Amino acid sequence: MRDWLRDLFRDRPIWINALMIFSSYMAFIYMPWDIFWKPVAEDKEVWFGIMFSGWWAKLTAIPHWFVYAAAVHGFRRHRSWICTWGALYTAQISLGMLIWNIGYFGFSLTGWFVGIVGAVPFALLSLALADARDHFTDARKPMRARYGEWAVVTGASAGLGVEFARALAREGMSCVLAARREDRLTDLAEELEKRHRVETRVVRVDLSTIEGPEALAAACEGLEVGVLVNNAGFGYSGRFDKQDTSRLRDLVMLNCVAPTVLTSKILPGMKERERGAIIMTGSVAGRQPLPLHTVYAATKSFDQVFGESLYVELRDAGVDVLVLEPGSTETEFQEVAGEIPHSGQSAAQVVELAMVSVGQQPTVISGWLNWARAMLPARIAPRSLIAYVAHGYMKDQTPPEMR
Ligand SMILES: NC(=O)c1ccc[n+]([C@@H]2O[C@H](COP(=O)([O-])OP(=O)(O)OC[C@H]3O[C@@H](n4cnc5c(N)ncnc54)[C@H](OP(=O)(O)O)[C@@H]3O)[C@@H](O)[C@H]2O)c1
């Protein structure tokens, strides 16, 4: 509990932590009470110094809740937009103080005096928030300065892996690019070297074999690996009893065994240097049972639990861990998995989220719709019911002969 609290409040000045606590109180206690329990006749809300009462107050309490809920998220996750968000909201309160007091006392000296005394603290807070960007993610040092010179990206020949390599090279990191399709890796290496003036190393490797992860780790020997992206993976759509045993074995080897072995080999160097980051590409599929993607979902649960546990173990070692959990993303994944094509987020968008989230939190789900789908049912419905609902949903993505 003490470590959890320390982690919750780390890397923020006291006044920002105080705002986060206040916003949490408003979002989780006061506003729900105000919206759902406070009698309509007694309800009052003030916006820009104008008081609303009755049903108008109930209605205008909803944007109030939204302001505080977004603030909790922004402060907690160190998002830089919270500076503008908080500055605008507190400026609104400051203006409201002035308008309200002048309205109450009239355009008298008292009205102006009380109004200004009420407005100044919020105006100062607004200015402080507008100037607080340095405390938030976007102002952090580039990855290379934070973690070290080299990044290892598995599955760098397609989809999310390509975008990870591009994003890391943009941050000045030299990249080890690993996958089976060497021609693609070589093209990407040329692109990164030309565009970002970083070094690259191409490693052609099959990570679903016993030797694969060991061979990749050996190819990284002597390099200061600051970031390891355990991203290579594939899905396998269909009913378990219709699936091929050796492909199932490859699935577990690639999605579970390879990240375990690579992390085990590369982590000691990071610990020695007291800095580094390990990113696991998990999936929202790992959040619940997923019939017709049974083994894939199980491998992604493994990745999630592995990453979340490691995050805590390494918290004081200077090594950050992040499990990125994408939903449907436009890559070669669906084709490889044998799914019926469906739309998704862009790979660049998903990777960008991982880049701002690493070092801030143990897991991140890309996209609010994916977040709602993955998180809300689990909190309100029995797991067995969720499995049946997921089965119905997955049928639409599975070719009839594999259902
Ligand atoms: N796209 C989605 O909808 C989605 C959603 C949630 C999670 N994910 C996860 O995101 C990760 C990346 O997938 P993606 O969407 O980018 O799919 P992708 O476009 O199919 O890319 C998969 C990458 O993994 C590599 N790979 C596959 N088998 C390999 C093996 N045996 N050895 C070494 N490398 C191998 C592939 O390279 P080679 O074929 O050249 O070896 C490729 O570079 C996976 O872990 C996946 O589970 C994807």
The ligand as an SDF file (V2000), in Angstrom:
LIG
                    3D

 48 52  0  0  0  0  0  0  0  0999 V2000
   -3.2830   -5.4000  -35.1610 N   0  0  0  0  0  0  0  0  0  0  0  0
   -4.1070   -5.6430  -34.1730 C   0  0  0  0  0  0  0  0  0  0  0  0
   -5.3450   -5.5670  -34.3480 O   0  0  0  0  0  0  0  0  0  0  0  0
   -3.5620   -5.9770  -32.8190 C   0  0  0  0  0  0  0  0  0  0  0  0
   -4.4250   -5.8410  -31.7190 C   0  0  0  0  0  0  0  0  0  0  0  0
   -3.9440   -6.1390  -30.4640 C   0  0  0  0  0  0  0  0  0  0  0  0
   -2.6390   -6.5640  -30.2980 C   0  0  0  0  0  0  0  0  0  0  0  0
   -1.8220   -6.7150  -31.3840 N   0  0  0  0  0  0  0  0  0  0  0  0
   -0.4430   -7.1940  -31.1420 C   0  0  0  0  0  0  0  0  0  0  0  0
    0.4770   -6.3180  -31.7700 O   0  0  0  0  0  0  0  0  0  0  0  0
    1.6820   -7.0290  -32.0350 C   0  0  0  0  0  0  0  0  0  0  0  0
    2.1540   -6.6530  -33.4390 C   0  0  0  0  0  0  0  0  0  0  0  0
    1.2150   -7.1110  -34.3610 O   0  0  0  0  0  0  0  0  0  0  0  0
    0.8260   -6.2710  -35.6550 P   0  0  0  0  0  0  0  0  0  0  0  0
   -0.5790   -5.8580  -35.4940 O   0  0  0  0  0  0  0  0  0  0  0  0
    1.8340   -5.2650  -35.9610 O   0  0  0  0  0  0  0  0  0  0  0  0
    0.8210   -7.4720  -36.7170 O   0  0  0  0  0  0  0  0  0  0  0  0
    1.6440   -7.6680  -38.0510 P   0  0  0  0  0  0  0  0  0  0  0  0
    1.4960   -6.4930  -38.9350 O   0  0  0  0  0  0  0  0  0  0  0  0
    1.2280   -9.0100  -38.5660 O   0  0  0  0  0  0  0  0  0  0  0  0
    3.1680   -7.7560  -37.5620 O   0  0  0  0  0  0  0  0  0  0  0  0
    3.6180   -8.8520  -36.8110 C   0  0  0  0  0  0  0  0  0  0  0  0
    5.1320   -8.7870  -36.7150 C   0  0  0  0  0  0  0  0  0  0  0  0
    5.5710   -9.9220  -35.9570 O   0  0  0  0  0  0  0  0  0  0  0  0
    6.5860  -10.5640  -36.6850 C   0  0  0  0  0  0  0  0  0  0  0  0
    6.6050  -12.0020  -36.4830 N   0  0  0  0  0  0  0  0  0  0  0  0
    5.5850  -12.8840  -36.6730 C   0  0  0  0  0  0  0  0  0  0  0  0
    6.0070  -14.1320  -36.4430 N   0  0  0  0  0  0  0  0  0  0  0  0
    7.3190  -14.0450  -36.1100 C   0  0  0  0  0  0  0  0  0  0  0  0
    8.3040  -14.9970  -35.7710 C   0  0  0  0  0  0  0  0  0  0  0  0
    8.0370  -16.3070  -35.7310 N   0  0  0  0  0  0  0  0  0  0  0  0
    9.5410  -14.5580  -35.4790 N   0  0  0  0  0  0  0  0  0  0  0  0
    9.8520  -13.2490  -35.5280 C   0  0  0  0  0  0  0  0  0  0  0  0
    8.9660  -12.3050  -35.8450 N   0  0  0  0  0  0  0  0  0  0  0  0
    7.7060  -12.6950  -36.1230 C   0  0  0  0  0  0  0  0  0  0  0  0
    6.2610  -10.2680  -38.1410 C   0  0  0  0  0  0  0  0  0  0  0  0
    7.4270  -10.3420  -38.9370 O   0  0  0  0  0  0  0  0  0  0  0  0
    7.8000  -11.5330  -39.9310 P   0  0  0  0  0  0  0  0  0  0  0  0
    6.5410  -12.1000  -40.4650 O   0  0  0  0  0  0  0  0  0  0  0  0
    8.6470  -10.8470  -40.9610 O   0  0  0  0  0  0  0  0  0  0  0  0
    8.5940  -12.4980  -39.1100 O   0  0  0  0  0  0  0  0  0  0  0  0
    5.7870   -8.8400  -38.0510 C   0  0  0  0  0  0  0  0  0  0  0  0
    6.8820   -7.9860  -38.0930 O   0  0  0  0  0  0  0  0  0  0  0  0
    1.3790   -8.4900  -31.8300 C   0  0  0  0  0  0  0  0  0  0  0  0
    1.9360   -8.9040  -30.6050 O   0  0  0  0  0  0  0  0  0  0  0  0
   -0.1290   -8.5480  -31.7580 C   0  0  0  0  0  0  0  0  0  0  0  0
   -0.5860   -9.5900  -30.9410 O   0  0  0  0  0  0  0  0  0  0  0  0
   -2.2550   -6.4110  -32.6360 C   0  0  0  0  0  0  0  0  0  0  0  0
  1  2  1  0
  2  3  2  0
  2  4  1  0
  4  5  1  0
  4 48  2  0
  5  6  2  0
  6  7  1  0
  7  8  2  0
  8  9  1  0
  8 48  1  0
  9 10  1  0
  9 46  1  0
 10 11  1  0
 11 12  1  0
 11 44  1  0
 12 13  1  0
 13 14  1  0
 14 15  2  0
 14 16  1  0
 14 17  1  0
 17 18  1  0
 18 19  2  0
 18 20  1  0
 18 21  1  0
 21 22  1  0
 22 23  1  0
 23 24  1  0
 23 42  1  0
 24 25  1  0
 25 26  1  0
 25 36  1  0
 26 27  1  0
 26 35  1  0
 27 28  2  0
 28 29  1  0
 29 30  1  0
 29 35  2  0
 30 31  1  0
 30 32  2  0
 32 33  1  0
 33 34  2  0
 34 35  1  0
 36 37  1  0
 36 42  1  0
 37 38  1  0
 38 39  2  0
 38 40  1  0
 38 41  1  0
 42 43  1  0
 44 45  1  0
 44 46  1  0
 46 47  1  0
M  CHG  2   8   1  16  -1
M  END
$$$$
